[in-house]
Amino acid sequence: MHDEEHARIPHARPPRRCLPAFCLISVVFLASCGGRTSEELPAIGADKSATSVSGISSGAYMAGQFQMAHAKSVIGAAIIAGGPYGCAESAFSGMVMGPAATMLNASKAVSGCMLNAMAMWGVPDASALARNAERLAERGDIDPLDDVKSDRVYLFSGTADRIVMPAIVAAARDFYRRIGVPDANVRFVSDMPAGHAFVTESAGGACGLSGEPYVVDCDYDQAREVLTHIYGPLSPPAAALAGVFRLFDQRPYTSDYFDDAGLSDAGVVYIPDACLGGGCRVHIAYHGCAQSREMVGDAFVRGAGYARWADTNRIVVLFPQAKKSASNPQGCWDWWGYTSADFLKKRAPQIVAVSRMLDRLAGKP
């Protein structure tokens, strides 16, 4: 932990676990736990045009979805232990509706976008997914693909990850290639003995573990590598944080959606002191399943190490928070359609909510 007296966010202790966490999606019909409230997200004049995203596990899929939906604003993405955009959408999408469509997508998500366990799904077809992205862009459901082609993309698959197999992450690399992102813009790290987790230089469990809080010590500063690949050379990290972690109310950004679009009452943002005057970039960091504050406290928000680099490089870090529910007992981000059949599009409830948060940060102080 870094410079606790500057941090406004109270430390959250992990509540008693509602369910064991062993994969992105295990079951989709179990009970939930609650959230909490806090202050308003501040308007600080952030530079929306230099936004980047990252995520692990379900957050990796969500990072890719946000990148594609808002490619005009997003300049780079990090997909950590996740696969290609649109992977979980079943071939039967559009033929069936409601819970049946969600269950088909969930089946494909587990078997075809994580474990590659069923012959009927196989390794994701990057060419088909690229064609689907082109159709969505042509209809205006996501931003034009030309806006993605200049993005910097970081991909990561640990050799000890048995939850999202390396071939799935490799399919994400192939997807970006198919939509025209140059190989020179893509970095794929796949030789580290990490489990299914966010990797750090010194925080978390043993490198090969895959379990809560899904933060592991592999003597590798993944936060630095992500931000450097996207933004270029960085100033050295802060020895002690000068900025603050703020707990903010997410409900104003989801108030027109049923069940708060699957988001918790509260999210977290880290704001360096240098960013209060405006002009800072924003990095959106999506947690994975069973990795929200509701489930593991601040282990990802603080332990990932983004704040150390953000503090000295004029970067605001937004940590939106998903919540557990009957249809989402692991607190995953929606990459299979539990909030809406439009989960891949700009109008997806969670994409809309986070976009509104970004707009708020970009507002005049």
Secondary structure, 3 states (H helix, E strand, C coil): CCCHHHCCCCCCCCCCCCCCCCCCCCCCCCCCCCCCCCECCCCCCCCHHHEEEEEECHHHHHHHHHHHHCCCCEEEEEEECCCCCCCCCCCCECCECHHHHHHHHHHHHHHHCCCCCCCCCCCCCHHHHHHHHHHHHHCCCCCCHHHCCCCEEEEECCCCCCCCCHHHHHHHHHHHHHCCCCHHHEEEECCCCCCCCEEECCCCEECCCCCCCCEEECCCCHHHHHHHHHHCCCCCCCCCCCCEEEEEECHHHCCCCHHHHHECCEEEEEECHHHCCCCCEEEEEECCCCCCHHHHCCHHHHHCCHHHHHHCCCEEEEECCECCECCECCCCCCCCCCCCCCCCCCCCHHHHHHHHHHHHHHCCC
